[in-house]
Amino acid sequence: MFTMMAGILVFTLLLAACGSTTSTTTGTTPTTAAVTNGKGCMKVGVLLPETATSARWDNNDRPDLLAAIPKALPGATVDYNNAEGSADTQQTQAQADLTKGDCILVVAAVDSIKAAAIVSLAKSKGVPVIAYDRLIYSADLAYYVSFDNTKVGALQGQYIAAHYQSYVTANGTNKTVMINGAQTDNNALLFAAGAHSALDPLFSSGALKKVYEQFTPGWDNATAQTEMQAALTANGNKIAIAYVANDGMANNVIAALKAVKLNGKVLVTGQDATAAGIHNILVGDQSMTVYKAIPKEADGTAAIVAALSTGTDTSTVTSGVTVAIPAGNGAASGVKVASVLEVPVSVDKSNIATTVIADGFVTPAEVCTGLPSGTGGFCP
């Protein structure tokens, strides 16, 4: 009796530990069967990283994945969890999914290094892990589905390179700030590298002067605002360019600029094509964003899930594309992971209507609040 009660207590504590985070299951309940390396798998665990700093995870990725996986693999169920920014919570959620019998995991890592423990645990149970959006530094990673993230940063940097001169002239300075994402997210490193590929020649020539650069822990929006305030204070509010890695942080950077009446006068970049980001572009406070068609990312992931389950060749999905794990990450360094990389698109006022609006990624109602009818050619 004691042993039985102890077992019930452990199970109850495990449920309580996972209950503080978002968790849903979709699809019909499949029959239980032993699977190895995803073959025959009908129970998929989806683990996303957070909801606080970017609207995309819960508003776009979650519904897209929960729809795409059962569509590609009829009868499959999906267990969804969100770690709310905690790598430890994400590992607990993964352990719970594996205990429940999930036999393929799709993981958008909170931390690219710490998530390797999830991959190791899954491998020990014959469960493949697909790194979703963010690369995981593990030699045992099965697949990686994302966008060309170096290209994302390059698009941001190239936009600055093409448009900086008028902002330098108007502000009487060429001082440039760079506010990057979280250093624990491999994507943030790629975004920064891509941006530098376009901006470093301008820094070297003296056309632009970099006076501040910071990686932002956790992609925290409030921290990005503090960083921008520090840069403004240190430079007497004389800033012409603010490279900002995503729209969430850009919105707070704009708040810092508003406080010193510089919003609309400083070139501000972004990423994710959020409703707030598109609104900021329409009102002139943000210059551009990068559109990543998340449904394509979800569909690519679902295609791999279905191929693993049915035992069919995944090469038609990956098309031979591989991504190498960056150097300095132990045994995983240099390991090439079969990948699907979608193409990002630069968006500014000139092509909002033909990209994110035309695709239904955001709606006029979402982005046009407070704007005159006809703004952008689509505001009601």
C-alpha positions in Angstrom: 0.0 0.0 0.0 2.8 2.4 0.9 4.5 1.7 -2.5 1.3 2.4 -4.3 0.7 5.6 -2.5 4.2 6.8 -3.0 3.8 6.1 -6.7 0.6 8.2 -6.8 2.3 11.0 -5.0 5.2 11.1 -7.5 2.8 11.1 -10.4 0.8 13.9 -8.8 3.9 16.0 -8.2 4.9 15.6 -11.8 1.5 16.8 -13.0 1.7 19.8 -10.7 5.2 20.7 -12.0 3.9 20.7 -15.6 0.6 22.3 -14.8 1.9 25.8 -14.3 2.6 26.0 -18.1 0.4 26.0 -21.1 -0.3 22.5 -22.3 -2.9 21.2 -24.8 -3.5 18.0 -26.7 -5.1 17.9 -30.2 -6.2 15.1 -32.5 -7.7 11.7 -31.8 -6.3 9.2 -29.4 -4.1 6.7 -31.2 -3.5 3.1 -30.2 -0.4 2.6 -28.1 2.5 1.0 -29.9 6.3 0.7 -29.4 8.1 2.9 -31.9 11.8 3.5 -32.6 13.3 6.6 -34.3 9.7 7.8 -35.1 8.6 4.9 -37.2 4.9 4.3 -36.6 4.7 7.3 -34.3 1.3 9.0 -33.8 2.0 11.0 -30.6 4.0 14.2 -31.2 5.3 16.6 -28.5 5.6 20.3 -29.5 7.5 22.4 -27.1 7.7 26.2 -27.7 9.9 28.6 -25.8 7.9 31.6 -24.5 5.1 34.1 -25.0 6.4 37.2 -23.3 8.8 38.7 -25.8 7.4 37.8 -29.2 3.7 37.3 -30.2 4.6 34.8 -32.9 4.9 31.7 -30.7 1.4 31.5 -29.3 -0.4 33.5 -32.1 1.2 31.9 -35.1 3.5 28.9 -34.5 1.2 27.2 -32.0 -2.0 27.1 -34.2 0.0 26.4 -37.4 1.8 23.4 -35.9 -1.3 22.0 -34.2 -3.1 22.2 -37.6 -0.2 21.1 -39.9 0.9 17.9 -38.1 -2.5 16.1 -38.0 -3.1 17.2 -41.6 0.2 15.7 -42.8 -0.2 12.6 -40.5 -4.0 11.9 -40.2 -4.8 10.5 -36.7 -1.8 11.9 -35.0 -2.1 13.7 -31.7 -0.1 16.7 -30.6 0.9 17.5 -27.0 1.6 21.2 -26.8 3.6 23.0 -24.1 5.1 26.4 -23.7 8.1 26.9 -21.4 7.5 30.6 -20.7 11.2 31.4 -21.0 12.6 28.7 -18.7 15.0 26.1 -20.1 14.5 24.0 -17.0 10.8 24.1 -17.4 11.2 23.0 -21.0 13.3 20.1 -20.0 10.6 19.0 -17.5 8.0 19.3 -20.1 10.0 17.1 -22.5 10.4 14.5 -19.8 6.7 14.5 -19.2 6.0 14.1 -22.9 8.3 11.2 -23.2 6.8 9.6 -20.1 3.4 9.9 -21.8 4.7 8.1 -24.9 5.3 11.0 -27.3 7.6 9.4 -29.9 8.7 12.5 -31.9 9.5 15.8 -30.3 9.4 19.2 -32.0 11.4 21.7 -29.9 11.9 25.4 -30.3 14.6 25.7 -27.6 14.7 28.3 -24.9 18.4 27.8 -24.8 20.4 26.2 -27.7 22.9 24.6 -25.3 20.7 23.4 -22.5 18.2 21.9 -24.9 20.9 19.3 -25.8 19.8 17.5 -22.6 16.4 17.0 -24.1 17.9 15.5 -27.3 20.0 13.1 -25.3 17.1 11.9 -23.1 14.9 11.5 -26.2 17.6 9.5 -28.0 17.9 7.1 -25.1 14.2 6.3 -25.7 14.5 6.0 -29.5 12.7 9.4 -30.0 14.0 11.8 -32.7 14.0 15.5 -32.0 13.3 18.1 -34.7 14.8 21.5 -33.7 12.1 24.0 -34.7 13.2 27.5 -35.6 16.2 27.5 -33.3 19.1 25.1 -33.7 20.0 22.9 -30.8 23.7 22.2 -30.2 23.5 18.4 -30.1 25.2 15.8 -32.3 22.2 13.6 -31.9 19.7 16.1 -33.3 17.6 14.5 -36.1 16.4 17.5 -38.1 16.3 21.3 -38.1 13.5 23.4 -39.6 13.8 27.2 -39.7 14.5 30.1 -42.0 17.8 31.2 -43.5 18.6 33.2 -40.3 21.9 34.7 -41.5 19.8 36.0 -44.4 17.3 37.5 -42.0 20.1 39.6 -40.4 21.5 40.4 -43.8 18.2 41.8 -45.0 18.1 44.0 -41.9 21.7 45.2 -42.5 21.1 45.7 -46.2 18.1 47.9 -45.5 20.2 50.1 -43.3 23.0 50.2 -46.0 20.5 51.3 -48.6 18.7 53.9 -46.5 21.1 55.3 -43.8 22.2 58.4 -45.6 19.0 60.5 -45.2 18.9 59.6 -41.5 22.5 60.6 -41.0 21.9 63.9 -42.8 18.7 64.6 -40.8 20.3 63.8 -37.4 23.7 65.3 -38.1 25.3 62.1 -36.9 26.2 58.7 -38.1 26.1 57.0 -34.7 24.6 53.5 -34.8 23.2 51.3 -32.1 22.9 47.5 -32.4 20.5 45.7 -30.1 20.7 42.0 -30.7 18.7 39.1 -29.3 19.6 36.5 -26.7 23.1 35.1 -26.9 21.7 31.7 -25.8 19.6 31.6 -29.0 21.6 30.4 -32.0 19.3 32.5 -34.2 20.4 35.7 -32.5 24.0 34.9 -33.3 23.1 34.3 -37.0 21.0 37.5 -37.2 23.9 39.5 -35.8 26.4 37.9 -38.2 24.1 38.6 -41.1 23.6 42.2 -40.1 27.4 42.7 -39.6 28.1 41.3 -43.1 26.2 44.4 -44.5 27.2 46.9 -41.8 30.9 46.2 -41.1 32.0 47.7 -44.4 30.2 50.9 -43.4 31.7 50.9 -40.0 35.2 50.3 -41.5 34.8 53.1 -44.0 33.5 55.6 -41.4 30.2 56.0 -43.2 28.5 54.8 -40.0 30.0 54.7 -36.4 28.9 51.9 -34.1 28.7 53.3 -30.6 26.8 50.6 -28.8 26.1 46.9 -29.3 24.5 44.5 -26.8 23.0 41.0 -26.8 19.7 41.1 -24.9 19.2 38.3 -22.4 15.9 36.4 -23.0 15.0 38.8 -25.9 13.5 40.8 -23.1 11.7 43.9 -24.5 12.0 46.0 -21.3 15.7 45.3 -21.3 16.0 46.4 -24.9 14.4 49.7 -23.9 16.9 50.1 -21.0 19.7 49.4 -23.5 18.5 52.0 -25.9 18.1 54.6 -23.1 21.7 53.9 -22.1 22.9 54.4 -25.7 21.0 57.6 -26.0 22.3 59.0 -22.7 25.9 58.0 -23.5 25.7 59.8 -26.8 23.7 62.9 -25.9 20.7 61.6 -27.8 22.7 61.8 -31.1 21.7 58.5 -32.7 20.8 58.0 -36.4 20.4 54.2 -36.7 19.0 51.6 -34.4 19.5 48.0 -35.6 17.0 46.0 -33.5 16.8 42.3 -33.9 13.0 41.9 -33.7 9.7 43.8 -33.5 9.0 43.2 -29.8 12.3 44.8 -28.8 11.9 47.5 -31.5 8.6 48.5 -30.0 10.3 49.3 -26.7 13.3 50.9 -28.4 10.7 53.2 -30.1 9.3 54.0 -26.6 12.8 55.1 -25.5 13.0 57.3 -28.7 9.6 58.8 -28.0 10.8 59.9 -24.6 13.4 62.1 -26.2 11.2 63.0 -29.3 13.3 61.0 -31.7 10.7 58.5 -32.8 10.3 58.6 -36.6 13.6 60.3 -36.9 15.9 57.3 -36.3 16.0 54.3 -38.7 14.7 51.3 -36.6 14.8 47.7 -37.9 12.7 44.8 -36.7 11.8 41.2 -37.5 8.7 38.8 -37.3 6.3 41.1 -39.1 4.1 41.3 -36.0 0.9 43.4 -36.0 2.6 45.9 -33.7 5.7 46.0 -36.0 3.6 46.6 -39.1 1.6 49.3 -37.3 4.9 51.0 -36.2 6.0 51.0 -39.9 2.7 52.5 -41.0 3.0 55.4 -38.5 6.7 55.9 -39.4 8.3 54.9 -36.1 9.8 51.7 -37.5 11.5 51.5 -40.9 11.3 47.8 -41.7 10.7 44.3 -40.5 11.5 40.8 -41.8 8.6 38.6 -42.7 9.0 34.9 -42.1 6.0 32.9 -43.4 5.5 30.7 -40.3 2.9 28.4 -42.0 5.7 27.2 -44.4 7.9 26.5 -41.4 5.1 24.5 -39.7 4.3 22.6 -42.9 8.0 21.7 -43.4 8.1 20.3 -39.8 4.9 18.4 -40.3 6.2 16.9 -43.5 9.3 15.5 -41.6 7.0 14.2 -38.8 4.9 12.4 -41.4 7.9 11.0 -43.2 9.5 9.7 -39.9 6.2 8.1 -38.9 5.6 6.4 -42.2 9.2 5.4 -42.8 9.5 7.3 -46.0 12.5 9.2 -47.3 12.9 12.7 -45.8 15.4 13.8 -48.5 12.5 15.1 -50.6 11.6 17.5 -47.7 15.2 18.6 -46.9 16.4 18.6 -50.5 19.9 17.8 -49.2 20.2 21.0 -47.2 22.3 20.7 -44.0 23.3 23.2 -41.3 26.5 22.7 -39.2 26.5 23.2 -35.5 28.8 26.1 -34.7 32.3 25.6 -33.4 32.9 25.7 -29.7 30.0 23.4 -28.8 31.9 20.2 -27.7 31.4 17.0 -29.6 28.5 18.6 -31.5 30.8 21.2 -33.2 30.7 20.9 -37.0 28.1 18.2 -37.0 25.8 18.7 -40.0 22.0 18.4 -39.4 19.6 17.7 -42.2 17.5 20.9 -42.5 14.7 22.8 -44.1 15.4 26.5 -44.4 12.6 28.8 -45.7 13.2 32.2 -47.3 12.7 35.4 -45.3 11.4 38.6 -47.0 12.2 42.2 -46.2 9.1 44.4 -45.6 8.6 48.1 -45.4 5.8 50.6 -46.4 6.3 49.8 -50.0 5.3 46.1 -49.9 3.2 45.6 -46.8 0.0 45.1 -48.9 1.6 42.6 -51.3 3.3 40.5 -48.6 1.9 40.1 -45.0 -1.6 41.6 -45.8 -2.0 39.6 -49.1 -0.9 36.4 -47.3 -3.3 37.0 -44.4 -0.4 36.9 -42.0 -1.7 40.0 -40.3 -5.1 41.7 -41.0 -5.9 45.3 -41.7 -7.9 45.4 -38.5 -4.9 44.3 -36.5 -2.5 46.9 -37.9 -4.7 49.9 -38.7 -5.9 50.9 -35.2 -6.0 54.7 -35.0 -4.9 55.2 -38.6 -6.8 57.1 -41.3 -8.9 55.1 -43.8 -6.8 54.2 -46.8 -3.4 54.2 -45.0 -1.1 51.7 -46.7 -3.8 51.2 -49.4 -5.6 48.7 -47.2 -6.7 50.3 -43.9 -10.5 50.4 -43.7 
